[in-house]
Amino acid sequence: MIHAQERGRPKRRKKIEWKLLTDLPVQPRKDAIEKIEWCALRWKIEVFHKILKSGCKAEESNCEPLSV
């Protein structure tokens, strides 16, 4: 388990606190930081997919995947 808290004291909101479960090795501190960064990137990917689906109507397009 990785337990991470935001540094500093943000104004008008609570600190961000994550508890992440993983089966990947997390021995040195840098391994834990790497896994936290991966998790943070996941949210950017989620937003990207939301934009494709709702804003760009990607699922409604008539495009077919390219065959190789």
PQR file of N, CA, C, O and H, with PARSE charges and radii, in Angstrom:
ATOM      1  N   MET A   1       0.844  -1.176   0.000 -0.4000 1.5000
ATOM      2  CA  MET A   1       0.000   0.000   0.000 -0.0000 2.0000
ATOM      3  C   MET A   1       0.886   1.236   0.000  0.5500 1.7000
ATOM      4  O   MET A   1       1.917   1.284   0.672 -0.5500 1.4000
ATOM      5  N   ILE A   2       0.468   2.219  -0.758 -0.4000 1.5000
ATOM      6  CA  ILE A   2       1.154   3.509  -0.805 -0.0000 2.0000
ATOM      7  C   ILE A   2       0.198   4.548  -0.224  0.5500 1.7000
ATOM      8  O   ILE A   2      -0.949   4.656  -0.658 -0.5500 1.4000
ATOM      9  H   ILE A   2      -0.369   2.179  -1.304  0.4000 1.0000
ATOM     10  N   HIS A   3       0.671   5.301   0.747 -0.4000 1.5000
ATOM     11  CA  HIS A   3      -0.126   6.369   1.346 -0.0000 2.0000
ATOM     12  C   HIS A   3       0.579   7.683   1.026  0.5500 1.7000
ATOM     13  O   HIS A   3       1.730   7.878   1.416 -0.5500 1.4000
ATOM     14  H   HIS A   3       1.603   5.213   1.100  0.4000 1.0000
ATOM     15  N   ALA A   4      -0.097   8.579   0.325 -0.4000 1.5000
ATOM     16  CA  ALA A   4       0.506   9.846  -0.080 -0.0000 2.0000
ATOM     17  C   ALA A   4      -0.399  11.004   0.312  0.5500 1.7000
ATOM     18  O   ALA A   4      -1.621  10.917   0.192 -0.5500 1.4000
ATOM     19  H   ALA A   4      -1.032   8.421   0.008  0.4000 1.0000
ATOM     20  N   GLN A   5       0.206  12.087   0.782 -0.4000 1.5000
ATOM     21  CA  GLN A   5      -0.527  13.307   1.118 -0.0000 2.0000
ATOM     22  C   GLN A   5       0.114  14.492   0.399  0.5500 1.7000
ATOM     23  O   GLN A   5       1.331  14.563   0.227 -0.5500 1.4000
ATOM     24  H   GLN A   5       1.199  12.158   0.879  0.4000 1.0000
ATOM     25  N   GLU A   6      -0.737  15.401  -0.007 -0.4000 1.5000
ATOM     26  CA  GLU A   6      -0.278  16.625  -0.651 -0.0000 2.0000
ATOM     27  C   GLU A   6       0.532  17.458   0.342  0.5500 1.7000
ATOM     28  O   GLU A   6       0.178  17.565   1.516 -0.5500 1.4000
ATOM     29  H   GLU A   6      -1.725  15.343   0.132  0.4000 1.0000
ATOM     30  N   ARG A   7       1.612  18.039  -0.143 -0.4000 1.5000
ATOM     31  CA  ARG A   7       2.424  18.920   0.701 -0.0000 2.0000
ATOM     32  C   ARG A   7       1.795  20.294   0.780  0.5500 1.7000
ATOM     33  O   ARG A   7       1.009  20.685  -0.082 -0.5500 1.4000
ATOM     34  H   ARG A   7       1.900  17.953  -1.097  0.4000 1.0000
ATOM     35  N   GLY A   8       2.148  21.019   1.819 -0.4000 1.5000
ATOM     36  CA  GLY A   8       1.641  22.377   1.965 -0.0000 2.0000
ATOM     37  C   GLY A   8       0.214  22.385   2.477  0.5500 1.7000
ATOM     38  O   GLY A   8      -0.364  21.334   2.755 -0.5500 1.4000
ATOM     39  H   GLY A   8       2.787  20.701   2.519  0.4000 1.0000
ATOM     40  N   ARG A   9      -0.345  23.568   2.599 -0.4000 1.5000
ATOM     41  CA  ARG A   9      -1.712  23.720   3.098 -0.0000 2.0000
ATOM     42  C   ARG A   9      -2.515  24.482   2.048  0.5500 1.7000
ATOM     43  O   ARG A   9      -2.425  25.708   1.968 -0.5500 1.4000
ATOM     44  H   ARG A   9       0.125  24.422   2.373  0.4000 1.0000
ATOM     45  N   PRO A  10      -3.302  23.762   1.238 -0.5600 1.5000
ATOM     46  CA  PRO A  10      -4.091  24.446   0.208  0.2800 2.0000
ATOM     47  C   PRO A  10      -5.185  25.319   0.815  0.5500 1.7000
ATOM     48  O   PRO A  10      -5.712  25.025   1.888 -0.5500 1.4000
ATOM     49  N   LYS A  11      -5.514  26.395   0.109 -0.4000 1.5000
ATOM     50  CA  LYS A  11      -6.578  27.292   0.563 -0.0000 2.0000
ATOM     51  C   LYS A  11      -7.924  26.772   0.079  0.5500 1.7000
ATOM     52  O   LYS A  11      -8.042  26.296  -1.051 -0.5500 1.4000
ATOM     53  H   LYS A  11      -5.086  26.634  -0.762  0.4000 1.0000
ATOM     54  N   ARG A  12      -8.924  26.861   0.920 -0.4000 1.5000
ATOM     55  CA  ARG A  12     -10.323  26.566   0.589 -0.0000 2.0000
ATOM     56  C   ARG A  12     -10.622  25.119   0.210  0.5500 1.7000
ATOM     57  O   ARG A  12     -11.663  24.845  -0.386 -0.5500 1.4000
ATOM     58  H   ARG A  12      -8.828  27.247   1.837  0.4000 1.0000
ATOM     59  N   ARG A  13      -9.745  24.209   0.537 -0.4000 1.5000
ATOM     60  CA  ARG A  13     -10.033  22.796   0.294 -0.0000 2.0000
ATOM     61  C   ARG A  13      -9.151  21.926   1.183  0.5500 1.7000
ATOM     62  O   ARG A  13      -8.162  22.393   1.749 -0.5500 1.4000
ATOM     63  H   ARG A  13      -8.899  24.433   1.021  0.4000 1.0000
ATOM     64  N   LYS A  14      -9.520  20.677   1.293 -0.4000 1.5000
ATOM     65  CA  LYS A  14      -8.713  19.741   2.065 -0.0000 2.0000
ATOM     66  C   LYS A  14      -7.490  19.309   1.262  0.5500 1.7000
ATOM     67  O   LYS A  14      -7.478  19.394   0.034 -0.5500 1.4000
ATOM     68  H   LYS A  14     -10.323  20.298   0.833  0.4000 1.0000
ATOM     69  N   LYS A  15      -6.476  18.850   1.960 -0.4000 1.5000
ATOM     70  CA  LYS A  15      -5.313  18.274   1.283 -0.0000 2.0000
ATOM     71  C   LYS A  15      -5.739  17.024   0.518  0.5500 1.7000
ATOM     72  O   LYS A  15      -6.643  16.304   0.943 -0.5500 1.4000
ATOM     73  H   LYS A  15      -6.485  18.780   2.958  0.4000 1.0000
ATOM     74  N   ILE A  16      -5.093  16.776  -0.594 -0.4000 1.5000
ATOM     75  CA  ILE A  16      -5.329  15.552  -1.338 -0.0000 2.0000
ATOM     76  C   ILE A  16      -4.600  14.428  -0.617  0.5500 1.7000
ATOM     77  O   ILE A  16      -3.427  14.554  -0.267 -0.5500 1.4000
ATOM     78  H   ILE A  16      -4.358  17.360  -0.939  0.4000 1.0000
ATOM     79  N   GLU A  17      -5.307  13.336  -0.403 -0.4000 1.5000
ATOM     80  CA  GLU A  17      -4.719  12.176   0.263 -0.0000 2.0000
ATOM     81  C   GLU A  17      -5.094  10.932  -0.529  0.5500 1.7000
ATOM     82  O   GLU A  17      -6.271  10.671  -0.777 -0.5500 1.4000
ATOM     83  H   GLU A  17      -6.260  13.234  -0.688  0.4000 1.0000
ATOM     84  N   TRP A  18      -4.080  10.168  -0.923 -0.4000 1.5000
ATOM     85  CA  TRP A  18      -4.308   8.952  -1.692 -0.0000 2.0000
ATOM     86  C   TRP A  18      -3.832   7.749  -0.912  0.5500 1.7000
ATOM     87  O   TRP A  18      -2.800   7.786  -0.243 -0.5500 1.4000
ATOM     88  H   TRP A  18      -3.124  10.380  -0.722  0.4000 1.0000
ATOM     89  N   LYS A  19      -4.605   6.677  -1.010 -0.4000 1.5000
ATOM     90  CA  LYS A  19      -4.188   5.374  -0.507 -0.0000 2.0000
ATOM     91  C   LYS A  19      -4.303   4.440  -1.699  0.5500 1.7000
ATOM     92  O   LYS A  19      -5.405   4.124  -2.149 -0.5500 1.4000
ATOM     93  H   LYS A  19      -5.444   6.647  -1.554  0.4000 1.0000
ATOM     94  N   LEU A  20      -3.173   4.006  -2.202 -0.4000 1.5000
ATOM     95  CA  LEU A  20      -3.137   3.191  -3.417 -0.0000 2.0000
ATOM     96  C   LEU A  20      -2.701   1.768  -3.086  0.5500 1.7000
ATOM     97  O   LEU A  20      -1.734   1.557  -2.353 -0.5500 1.4000
ATOM     98  H   LEU A  20      -2.278   4.263  -1.837  0.4000 1.0000
ATOM     99  N   LEU A  21      -3.415   0.810  -3.626 -0.4000 1.5000
ATOM    100  CA  LEU A  21      -3.033  -0.589  -3.476 -0.0000 2.0000
ATOM    101  C   LEU A  21      -2.389  -1.058  -4.767  0.5500 1.7000
ATOM    102  O   LEU A  21      -2.884  -0.758  -5.853 -0.5500 1.4000
ATOM    103  H   LEU A  21      -4.201   0.981  -4.221  0.4000 1.0000
ATOM    104  N   THR A  22      -1.300  -1.785  -4.660 -0.4000 1.5000
ATOM    105  CA  THR A  22      -0.598  -2.271  -5.831 -0.0000 2.0000
ATOM    106  C   THR A  22       0.046  -3.614  -5.523  0.5500 1.7000
ATOM    107  O   THR A  22       0.360  -3.925  -4.374 -0.5500 1.4000
ATOM    108  H   THR A  22      -0.898  -2.029  -3.778  0.4000 1.0000
ATOM    109  N   ASP A  23       0.235  -4.398  -6.571 -0.4000 1.5000
ATOM    110  CA  ASP A  23       0.986  -5.636  -6.404 -0.0000 2.0000
ATOM    111  C   ASP A  23       2.385  -5.494  -7.015  0.5500 1.7000
ATOM    112  O   ASP A  23       3.131  -6.467  -7.126 -0.5500 1.4000
ATOM    113  H   ASP A  23      -0.020  -4.145  -7.504  0.4000 1.0000
ATOM    114  N   LEU A  24       2.722  -4.259  -7.410 -0.4000 1.5000
ATOM    115  CA  LEU A  24       4.056  -3.977  -7.945 -0.0000 2.0000
ATOM    116  C   LEU A  24       5.022  -3.708  -6.795  0.5500 1.7000
ATOM    117  O   LEU A  24       4.606  -3.248  -5.731 -0.5500 1.4000
ATOM    118  H   LEU A  24       2.116  -3.468  -7.320  0.4000 1.0000
ATOM    119  N   PRO A  25       6.302  -3.990  -6.999 -0.5600 1.5000
ATOM    120  CA  PRO A  25       7.272  -3.737  -5.922  0.2800 2.0000
ATOM    121  C   PRO A  25       7.418  -2.248  -5.625  0.5500 1.7000
ATOM    122  O   PRO A  25       7.530  -1.427  -6.535 -0.5500 1.4000
ATOM    123  N   VAL A  26       7.416  -1.918  -4.341 -0.4000 1.5000
ATOM    124  CA  VAL A  26       7.553  -0.527  -3.904 -0.0000 2.0000
ATOM    125  C   VAL A  26       8.514  -0.531  -2.717  0.5500 1.7000
ATOM    126  O   VAL A  26       8.086  -0.430  -1.567 -0.5500 1.4000
ATOM    127  H   VAL A  26       7.325  -2.586  -3.602  0.4000 1.0000
ATOM    128  N   GLN A  27       9.787  -0.645  -2.990 -0.4000 1.5000
ATOM    129  CA  GLN A  27      10.755  -0.671  -1.905 -0.0000 2.0000
ATOM    130  C   GLN A  27      11.342   0.714  -1.648  0.5500 1.7000
ATOM    131  O   GLN A  27      11.072   1.308  -0.603 -0.5500 1.4000
ATOM    132  H   GLN A  27      10.136  -0.726  -3.924  0.4000 1.0000
ATOM    133  N   PRO A  28      12.133   1.238  -2.573 -0.5600 1.5000
ATOM    134  CA  PRO A  28      12.620   2.592  -2.279  0.2800 2.0000
ATOM    135  C   PRO A  28      11.517   3.620  -2.502  0.5500 1.7000
ATOM    136  O   PRO A  28      10.519   3.356  -3.174 -0.5500 1.4000
ATOM    137  N   ARG A  29      11.721   4.781  -1.928 -0.4000 1.5000
ATOM    138  CA  ARG A  29      10.740   5.873  -2.026 -0.0000 2.0000
ATOM    139  C   ARG A  29      10.460   6.247  -3.477  0.5500 1.7000
ATOM    140  O   ARG A  29       9.330   6.591  -3.824 -0.5500 1.4000
ATOM    141  H   ARG A  29      12.531   4.995  -1.382  0.4000 1.0000
ATOM    142  N   LYS A  30      11.483   6.183  -4.325 -0.4000 1.5000
ATOM    143  CA  LYS A  30      11.289   6.571  -5.731 -0.0000 2.0000
ATOM    144  C   LYS A  30      10.311   5.646  -6.443  0.5500 1.7000
ATOM    145  O   LYS A  30       9.623   6.084  -7.365 -0.5500 1.4000
ATOM    146  H   LYS A  30      12.401   5.904  -4.043  0.4000 1.0000
ATOM    147  N   ASP A  31      10.230   4.375  -6.041 -0.4000 1.5000
ATOM    148  CA  ASP A  31       9.234   3.468  -6.618 -0.0000 2.0000
ATOM    149  C   ASP A  31       7.822   3.933  -6.267  0.5500 1.7000
ATOM    150  O   ASP A  31       6.930   3.909  -7.115 -0.5500 1.4000
ATOM    151  H   ASP A  31      10.790   4.019  -5.293  0.4000 1.0000
ATOM    152  N   ALA A  32       7.622   4.353  -5.030 -0.4000 1.5000
ATOM    153  CA  ALA A  32       6.308   4.837  -4.605 -0.0000 2.0000
ATOM    154  C   ALA A  32       5.924   6.098  -5.381  0.5500 1.7000
ATOM    155  O   ALA A  32       4.783   6.234  -5.821 -0.5500 1.4000
ATOM    156  H   ALA A  32       8.347   4.372  -4.341  0.4000 1.0000
ATOM    157  N   ILE A  33       6.863   7.004  -5.546 -0.4000 1.5000
ATOM    158  CA  ILE A  33       6.601   8.245  -6.293 -0.0000 2.0000
ATOM    159  C   ILE A  33       6.238   7.930  -7.738  0.5500 1.7000
ATOM    160  O   ILE A  33       5.339   8.553  -8.303 -0.5500 1.4000
ATOM    161  H   ILE A  33       7.791   6.893  -5.188  0.4000 1.0000
ATOM    162  N   GLU A  34       6.924   6.974  -8.334 -0.4000 1.5000
ATOM    163  CA  GLU A  34       6.631   6.573  -9.713 -0.0000 2.0000
ATOM    164  C   GLU A  34       5.192   6.067  -9.826  0.5500 1.7000
ATOM    165  O   GLU A  34       4.486   6.435 -10.765 -0.5500 1.4000
ATOM    166  H   GLU A  34       7.654   6.468  -7.876  0.4000 1.0000
ATOM    167  N   LYS A  35       4.751   5.238  -8.894 -0.4000 1.5000
ATOM    168  CA  LYS A  35       3.384   4.692  -8.949 -0.0000 2.0000
ATOM    169  C   LYS A  35       2.343   5.797  -8.753  0.5500 1.7000
ATOM    170  O   LYS A  35       1.282   5.764  -9.377 -0.5500 1.4000
ATOM    171  H   LYS A  35       5.325   4.940  -8.131  0.4000 1.0000
ATOM    172  N   ILE A  36       2.634   6.760  -7.906 -0.4000 1.5000
ATOM    173  CA  ILE A  36       1.730   7.900  -7.707 -0.0000 2.0000
ATOM    174  C   ILE A  36       1.625   8.720  -8.987  0.5500 1.7000
ATOM    175  O   ILE A  36       0.535   9.159  -9.355 -0.5500 1.4000
ATOM    176  H   ILE A  36       3.496   6.787  -7.400  0.4000 1.0000
ATOM    177  N   GLU A  37       2.738   8.925  -9.659 -0.4000 1.5000
ATOM    178  CA  GLU A  37       2.721   9.670 -10.938 -0.0000 2.0000
ATOM    179  C   GLU A  37       1.906   8.925 -11.981  0.5500 1.7000
ATOM    180  O   GLU A  37       1.174   9.550 -12.749 -0.5500 1.4000
ATOM    181  H   GLU A  37       3.623   8.567  -9.361  0.4000 1.0000
ATOM    182  N   TRP A  38       2.018   7.596 -12.025 -0.4000 1.5000
ATOM    183  CA  TRP A  38       1.210   6.801 -12.960 -0.0000 2.0000
ATOM    184  C   TRP A  38      -0.274   7.020 -12.690  0.5500 1.7000
ATOM    185  O   TRP A  38      -1.058   7.215 -13.619 -0.5500 1.4000
ATOM    186  H   TRP A  38       2.613   7.089 -11.402  0.4000 1.0000
ATOM    187  N   CYS A  39      -0.647   6.987 -11.439 -0.4000 1.5000
ATOM    188  CA  CYS A  39      -2.054   7.153 -11.071 -0.0000 2.0000
ATOM    189  C   CYS A  39      -2.554   8.550 -11.462  0.5500 1.7000
ATOM    190  O   CYS A  39      -3.679   8.698 -11.941 -0.5500 1.4000
ATOM    191  H   CYS A  39      -0.010   6.828 -10.685  0.4000 1.0000
ATOM    192  N   ALA A  40      -1.720   9.563 -11.258 -0.4000 1.5000
ATOM    193  CA  ALA A  40      -2.100  10.926 -11.630 -0.0000 2.0000
ATOM    194  C   ALA A  40      -2.304  11.046 -13.141  0.5500 1.7000
ATOM    195  O   ALA A  40      -3.205  11.756 -13.586 -0.5500 1.4000
ATOM    196  H   ALA A  40      -0.807   9.442 -10.869  0.4000 1.0000
ATOM    197  N   LEU A  41      -1.486  10.365 -13.925 -0.4000 1.5000
ATOM    198  CA  LEU A  41      -1.636  10.400 -15.380 -0.0000 2.0000
ATOM    199  C   LEU A  41      -2.936   9.738 -15.834  0.5500 1.7000
ATOM    200  O   LEU A  41      -3.513  10.117 -16.853 -0.5500 1.4000
ATOM    201  H   LEU A  41      -0.754   9.788 -13.563  0.4000 1.0000
ATOM    202  N   ARG A  42      -3.382   8.763 -15.078 -0.4000 1.5000
ATOM    203  CA  ARG A  42      -4.619   8.070 -15.430 -0.0000 2.0000
ATOM    204  C   ARG A  42      -5.770   9.046 -15.559  0.5500 1.7000
ATOM    205  O   ARG A  42      -6.609   8.886 -16.445 -0.5500 1.4000
ATOM    206  H   ARG A  42      -2.913   8.455 -14.250  0.4000 1.0000
ATOM    207  N   TRP A  43      -5.836  10.063 -14.691 -0.4000 1.5000
ATOM    208  CA  TRP A  43      -6.945  11.012 -14.739 -0.0000 2.0000
ATOM    209  C   TRP A  43      -6.893  11.865 -15.990  0.5500 1.7000
ATOM    210  O   TRP A  43      -7.938  12.238 -16.523 -0.5500 1.4000
ATOM    211  H   TRP A  43      -5.154  10.193 -13.971  0.4000 1.0000
ATOM    212  N   LYS A  44      -5.699  12.182 -16.472 -0.4000 1.5000
ATOM    213  CA  LYS A  44      -5.588  12.928 -17.732 -0.0000 2.0000
ATOM    214  C   LYS A  44      -6.117  12.086 -18.893  0.5500 1.7000
ATOM    215  O   LYS A  44      -6.773  12.603 -19.796 -0.5500 1.4000
ATOM    216  H   LYS A  44      -4.850  11.879 -16.039  0.4000 1.0000
ATOM    217  N   ILE A  45      -5.827  10.794 -18.860 -0.4000 1.5000
ATOM    218  CA  ILE A  45      -6.314   9.887 -19.899 -0.0000 2.0000
ATOM    219  C   ILE A  45      -7.837   9.789 -19.845  0.5500 1.7000
ATOM    220  O   ILE A  45      -8.493   9.784 -20.886 -0.5500 1.4000
ATOM    221  H   ILE A  45      -5.294  10.373 -18.126  0.4000 1.0000
ATOM    222  N   GLU A  46      -8.402   9.711 -18.642 -0.4000 1.5000
ATOM    223  CA  GLU A  46      -9.862   9.651 -18.486 -0.0000 2.0000
ATOM    224  C   GLU A  46     -10.522  10.892 -19.085  0.5500 1.7000
ATOM    225  O   GLU A  46     -11.532  10.778 -19.778 -0.5500 1.4000
ATOM    226  H   GLU A  46      -7.868   9.715 -17.797  0.4000 1.0000
ATOM    227  N   VAL A  47      -9.964  12.072 -18.826 -0.4000 1.5000
ATOM    228  CA  VAL A  47     -10.519  13.318 -19.361 -0.0000 2.0000
ATOM    229  C   VAL A  47     -10.413  13.328 -20.886  0.5500 1.7000
ATOM    230  O   VAL A  47     -11.348  13.750 -21.567 -0.5500 1.4000
ATOM    231  H   VAL A  47      -9.143  12.165 -18.263  0.4000 1.0000
ATOM    232  N   PHE A  48      -9.282  12.865 -21.428 -0.4000 1.5000
ATOM    233  CA  PHE A  48      -9.096  12.788 -22.877 -0.0000 2.0000
ATOM    234  C   PHE A  48     -10.185  11.917 -23.510  0.5500 1.7000
ATOM    235  O   PHE A  48     -10.784  12.300 -24.514 -0.5500 1.4000
ATOM    236  H   PHE A  48      -8.522  12.523 -20.875  0.4000 1.0000
ATOM    237  N   HIS A  49     -10.436  10.755 -22.926 -0.4000 1.5000
ATOM    238  CA  HIS A  49     -11.468   9.864 -23.467 -0.0000 2.0000
ATOM    239  C   HIS A  49     -12.860  10.478 -23.355  0.5500 1.7000
ATOM    240  O   HIS A  49     -13.689  10.301 -24.247 -0.5500 1.4000
ATOM    241  H   HIS A  49      -9.949  10.443 -22.110  0.4000 1.0000
ATOM    242  N   LYS A  50     -13.116  11.189 -22.279 -0.4000 1.5000
ATOM    243  CA  LYS A  50     -14.415  11.851 -22.120 -0.0000 2.0000
ATOM    244  C   LYS A  50     -14.614  12.885 -23.225  0.5500 1.7000
ATOM    245  O   LYS A  50     -15.704  12.992 -23.787 -0.5500 1.4000
ATOM    246  H   LYS A  50     -12.442  11.332 -21.554  0.4000 1.0000
ATOM    247  N   ILE A  51     -13.564  13.646 -23.539 -0.4000 1.5000
ATOM    248  CA  ILE A  51     -13.647  14.649 -24.604 -0.0000 2.0000
ATOM    249  C   ILE A  51     -13.897  13.979 -25.945  0.5500 1.7000
ATOM    250  O   ILE A  51     -14.713  14.454 -26.736 -0.5500 1.4000
ATOM    251  H   ILE A  51     -12.679  13.559 -23.082  0.4000 1.0000
ATOM    252  N   LEU A  52     -13.196  12.875 -26.208 -0.4000 1.5000
ATOM    253  CA  LEU A  52     -13.405  12.161 -27.471 -0.0000 2.0000
ATOM    254  C   LEU A  52     -14.849  11.675 -27.606  0.5500 1.7000
ATOM    255  O   LEU A  52     -15.461  11.796 -28.667 -0.5500 1.4000
ATOM    256  H   LEU A  52     -12.533  12.490 -25.566  0.4000 1.0000
ATOM    257  N   LYS A  53     -15.382  11.122 -26.509 -0.4000 1.5000
ATOM    258  CA  LYS A  53     -16.729  10.548 -26.572 -0.0000 2.0000
ATOM    259  C   LYS A  53     -17.816  11.617 -26.627  0.5500 1.7000
ATOM    260  O   LYS A  53     -18.715  11.538 -27.464 -0.5500 1.4000
ATOM    261  H   LYS A  53     -14.884  11.024 -25.647  0.4000 1.0000
ATOM    262  N   SER A  54     -17.745  12.610 -25.751 -0.4000 1.5000
ATOM    263  CA  SER A  54     -18.833  13.584 -25.672 -0.0000 2.0000
ATOM    264  C   SER A  54     -18.615  14.779 -26.587  0.5500 1.7000
ATOM    265  O   SER A  54     -19.524  15.159 -27.324 -0.5500 1.4000
ATOM    266  H   SER A  54     -17.015  12.674 -25.071  0.4000 1.0000
ATOM    267  N   GLY A  55     -17.448  15.370 -26.557 -0.4000 1.5000
ATOM    268  CA  GLY A  55     -17.194  16.569 -27.354 -0.0000 2.0000
ATOM    269  C   GLY A  55     -17.014  16.288 -28.823  0.5500 1.7000
ATOM    270  O   GLY A  55     -17.538  17.020 -29.663 -0.5500 1.4000
ATOM    271  H   GLY A  55     -16.709  15.061 -25.958  0.4000 1.0000
ATOM    272  N   CYS A  56     -16.283  15.239 -29.150 -0.4000 1.5000
ATOM    273  CA  CYS A  56     -15.980  14.919 -30.554 -0.0000 2.0000
ATOM    274  C   CYS A  56     -16.924  13.877 -31.136  0.5500 1.7000
ATOM    275  O   CYS A  56     -16.864  13.581 -32.329 -0.5500 1.4000
ATOM    276  H   CYS A  56     -15.858  14.645 -28.467  0.4000 1.0000
ATOM    277  N   LYS A  57     -17.796  13.319 -30.300 -0.4000 1.5000
ATOM    278  CA  LYS A  57     -18.750  12.298 -30.753 -0.0000 2.0000
ATOM    279  C   LYS A  57     -18.028  11.157 -31.479  0.5500 1.7000
ATOM    280  O   LYS A  57     -18.489  10.692 -32.521 -0.5500 1.4000
ATOM    281  H   LYS A  57     -17.845  13.560 -29.331  0.4000 1.0000
ATOM    282  N   ALA A  58     -16.910  10.715 -30.932 -0.4000 1.5000
ATOM    283  CA  ALA A  58     -16.079   9.695 -31.569 -0.0000 2.0000
ATOM    284  C   ALA A  58     -16.831   8.391 -31.796  0.5500 1.7000
ATOM    285  O   ALA A  58     -16.607   7.719 -32.802 -0.5500 1.4000
ATOM    286  H   ALA A  58     -16.536  11.093 -30.085  0.4000 1.0000
ATOM    287  N   GLU A  59     -17.717   8.024 -30.878 -0.4000 1.5000
ATOM    288  CA  GLU A  59     -18.436   6.763 -31.026 -0.0000 2.0000
ATOM    289  C   GLU A  59     -19.492   6.816 -32.127  0.5500 1.7000
ATOM    290  O   GLU A  59     -19.920   5.775 -32.625 -0.5500 1.4000
ATOM    291  H   GLU A  59     -17.899   8.570 -30.060  0.4000 1.0000
ATOM    292  N   GLU A  60     -19.909   8.012 -32.506 -0.4000 1.5000
ATOM    293  CA  GLU A  60     -20.933   8.156 -33.542 -0.0000 2.0000
ATOM    294  C   GLU A  60     -20.344   8.259 -34.948  0.5500 1.7000
ATOM    295  O   GLU A  60     -21.090   8.233 -35.927 -0.5500 1.4000
ATOM    296  H   GLU A  60     -19.561   8.858 -32.101  0.4000 1.0000
ATOM    297  N   SER A  61     -19.049   8.371 -35.063 -0.4000 1.5000
ATOM    298  CA  SER A  61     -18.450   8.535 -36.390 -0.0000 2.0000
ATOM    299  C   SER A  61     -18.554   7.250 -37.193  0.5500 1.7000
ATOM    300  O   SER A  61     -18.682   6.166 -36.624 -0.5500 1.4000
ATOM    301  H   SER A  61     -18.443   8.392 -34.267  0.4000 1.0000
ATOM    302  N   ASN A  62     -18.500   7.368 -38.509 -0.4000 1.5000
ATOM    303  CA  ASN A  62     -18.589   6.205 -39.388 -0.0000 2.0000
ATOM    304  C   ASN A  62     -17.223   5.690 -39.794  0.5500 1.7000
ATOM    305  O   ASN A  62     -17.111   4.884 -40.718 -0.5500 1.4000
ATOM    306  H   ASN A  62     -18.396   8.249 -38.971  0.4000 1.0000
ATOM    307  N   CYS A  63     -16.189   6.144 -39.119 -0.4000 1.5000
ATOM    308  CA  CYS A  63     -14.841   5.708 -39.472 -0.0000 2.0000
ATOM    309  C   CYS A  63     -14.629   4.273 -39.026  0.5500 1.7000
ATOM    310  O   CYS A  63     -15.080   3.859 -37.958 -0.5500 1.4000
ATOM    311  H   CYS A  63     -16.279   6.799 -38.369  0.4000 1.0000
ATOM    312  N   GLU A  64     -13.929   3.523 -39.871 -0.4000 1.5000
ATOM    313  CA  GLU A  64     -13.584   2.158 -39.529 -0.0000 2.0000
ATOM    314  C   GLU A  64     -12.087   2.090 -39.279  0.5500 1.7000
ATOM    315  O   GLU A  64     -11.328   2.863 -39.863 -0.5500 1.4000
ATOM    316  H   GLU A  64     -13.561   3.860 -40.738  0.4000 1.0000
ATOM    317  N   PRO A  65     -11.653   1.177 -38.422 -0.5600 1.5000
ATOM    318  CA  PRO A  65     -10.218   1.079 -38.146  0.2800 2.0000
ATOM    319  C   PRO A  65      -9.460   0.662 -39.414  0.5500 1.7000
ATOM    320  O   PRO A  65      -9.978  -0.068 -40.259 -0.5500 1.4000
ATOM    321  N   LEU A  66      -8.244   1.140 -39.513 -0.4000 1.5000
ATOM    322  CA  LEU A  66      -7.387   0.775 -40.647 -0.0000 2.0000
ATOM    323  C   LEU A  66      -6.938  -0.658 -40.492  0.5500 1.7000
ATOM    324  O   LEU A  66      -6.572  -1.077 -39.394 -0.5500 1.4000
ATOM    325  H   LEU A  66      -7.824   1.733 -38.826  0.4000 1.0000
ATOM    326  N   SER A  67      -6.960  -1.422 -41.577 -0.4000 1.5000
ATOM    327  CA  SER A  67      -6.423  -2.778 -41.511 -0.0000 2.0000
ATOM    328  C   SER A  67      -5.024  -2.769 -42.098  0.5500 1.7000
ATOM    329  O   SER A  67      -4.744  -2.109 -43.099 -0.5500 1.4000
ATOM    330  H   SER A  67      -7.257  -1.082 -42.469  0.4000 1.0000
ATOM    331  N   VAL A  68      -4.172  -3.508 -41.452 -0.4000 1.5000
ATOM    332  CA  VAL A  68      -2.752  -3.530 -41.866 -0.0000 2.0000
ATOM    333  C   VAL A  68      -2.475  -4.704 -42.723  0.5500 1.7000
ATOM    334  O   VAL A  68      -1.343  -4.892 -43.167 -0.5500 1.4000
ATOM    335  H   VAL A  68      -4.399  -4.044 -40.638  0.4000 1.0000
TER
END
